[in-house]
Amino acid sequence: MLHPLSLGITMIVAILVAAAVEFAAFRKARIPTIIPASN
């Protein structure tokens, strides 16, 4: 069984990794995420 603390840390790490990936993609694309991509 997983401890609540380890589960919370895992969730936080996953969120940080996802945020880092989105931030890197945002810097690479240089496209504002506020504007919808629906043409």
C-alpha positions as CSV (number, residue, x, y, z in Angstrom):
1,M,0.0,0.0,0.0
2,L,1.1,3.5,-0.7
3,H,1.4,6.0,2.1
4,P,-0.7,9.2,1.7
5,L,2.5,11.3,1.8
6,S,4.2,9.4,-1.0
7,L,1.0,9.5,-3.0
8,G,0.8,13.3,-2.5
9,I,4.4,13.7,-3.4
10,T,3.9,11.6,-6.6
11,M,0.9,13.7,-7.6
12,I,2.9,17.0,-7.0
13,V,5.8,15.7,-9.0
14,A,3.5,14.7,-11.8
15,I,1.9,18.1,-11.9
16,L,5.3,19.9,-11.8
17,V,6.5,17.7,-14.7
18,A,3.4,18.4,-16.7
19,A,3.7,22.1,-16.0
20,A,7.4,22.1,-17.1
21,V,6.5,20.2,-20.3
22,E,3.7,22.7,-21.1
23,F,6.0,25.6,-20.3
24,A,8.8,24.3,-22.5
25,A,6.3,23.7,-25.4
26,F,4.9,27.2,-24.8
27,R,8.4,28.8,-25.0
28,K,9.2,26.7,-28.1
29,A,6.0,27.5,-29.9
30,R,5.7,31.1,-28.7
31,I,1.9,30.9,-29.1
32,P,-0.4,32.4,-26.4
33,T,-2.4,29.6,-24.8
34,I,-5.2,32.1,-24.1
35,I,-6.2,32.2,-27.8
36,P,-8.2,29.2,-28.8
37,A,-6.7,27.1,-31.7
38,S,-10.1,26.7,-33.4
39,N,-10.0,28.0,-36.9
